[in-house]
């Protein structure tokens, strides 16, 4: 007996598909901006604690988030051969977090 798994037509959408669907909804963009803003501050402060202060707990948290991000990006590229809006947003969040951490360190904010 060959089990091929659930029928794609009746399978429920994945969390990535649901999040991308919500990301395309223009009325939810202010909510996404708040979520991304919080992620920026949290990731930037974790970067500073790990890199500048050398805290092992922050480095571990940073490694976990980086591995999860890379696995998600790799899965998206392997499956669809391009980045979707959700994964592109996550990648931009990383870049902006690094820039925010550099700026905060330079101006002595954190």
C-alpha positions in Angstrom: 0.0 0.0 0.0 1.5 3.4 -1.0 0.8 6.3 1.3 1.4 9.6 -0.4 0.2 11.8 2.4 -2.7 14.2 2.6 -4.3 15.4 -0.5 -3.0 18.9 -1.3 -6.5 20.1 -2.2 -7.9 19.2 1.2 -4.8 19.9 3.4 -4.9 23.0 5.6 -2.6 25.8 4.6 0.8 26.0 6.4 1.6 28.8 8.8 3.8 30.4 6.2 0.9 30.5 3.7 -1.4 32.0 6.3 1.2 34.6 7.3 1.8 35.5 3.7 -1.9 35.8 3.1 -2.1 38.2 6.1 0.9 40.1 4.8 -0.8 40.8 1.6 -3.9 42.3 3.4 -3.3 46.1 3.2 -5.4 46.8 6.2 -3.1 44.8 8.5 0.1 46.6 7.4 0.1 48.9 10.5 0.0 45.8 12.7 2.9 44.3 10.7 4.9 47.5 11.1 4.5 47.3 14.9 5.5 43.6 15.0 8.5 44.3 12.7 9.5 47.3 14.9 9.4 45.2 18.0 11.5 42.5 16.3 14.0 45.1 15.2 14.6 46.4 18.7 14.7 42.9 20.2 17.1 41.6 17.6 19.3 44.7 17.7 19.6 44.6 21.4 20.4 40.8 21.3 23.1 41.5 18.7 24.7 44.1 20.9 24.6 41.9 24.0 26.1 39.0 22.0 28.7 40.8 20.0 29.8 43.8 22.0 29.2 42.5 25.6 30.1 38.9 24.8 27.1 37.4 26.7 26.8 33.7 26.0 23.0 33.6 26.6 22.5 36.3 24.0 24.8 34.5 21.6 22.8 31.3 22.0 19.5 33.1 21.4 21.0 34.8 18.3 22.3 31.5 17.0 18.8 29.9 17.5 17.1 32.7 15.6 19.7 32.7 12.9 19.4 29.0 12.3 15.6 29.2 12.2 15.8 32.0 9.7 18.3 30.2 7.5 16.2 27.0 7.6 13.1 29.0 6.6 14.9 30.8 3.8 16.4 27.6 2.5 13.1 25.8 2.6 11.4 28.7 0.8 14.1 28.8 -1.9 14.1 25.0 -2.3 10.3 24.8 -2.6 9.5 27.9 -4.6 12.9 28.9 -6.0 12.3 32.5 -4.8 11.6 34.3 -1.6 8.0 35.0 -0.7 6.9 38.2 0.9 7.2 36.8 4.5 10.7 35.6 4.0 11.8 38.8 2.3 10.4 40.7 5.2 12.4 38.6 7.6 15.6 39.1 5.6 15.0 42.9 5.6 14.3 42.8 9.3 17.8 41.2 9.9 19.5 43.9 7.8 17.7 46.7 9.5 18.4 45.1 12.9 22.1 45.0 12.1 22.0 48.7 11.0 20.1 49.6 14.2 22.6 47.8 16.4 25.5 49.6 14.7 23.7 53.0 15.1 22.8 52.4 18.7 26.4 51.4 19.5 27.8 54.4 17.6 25.6 56.9 19.4 25.8 55.2 22.7 22.0 54.6 23.0 22.3 51.1 24.3 
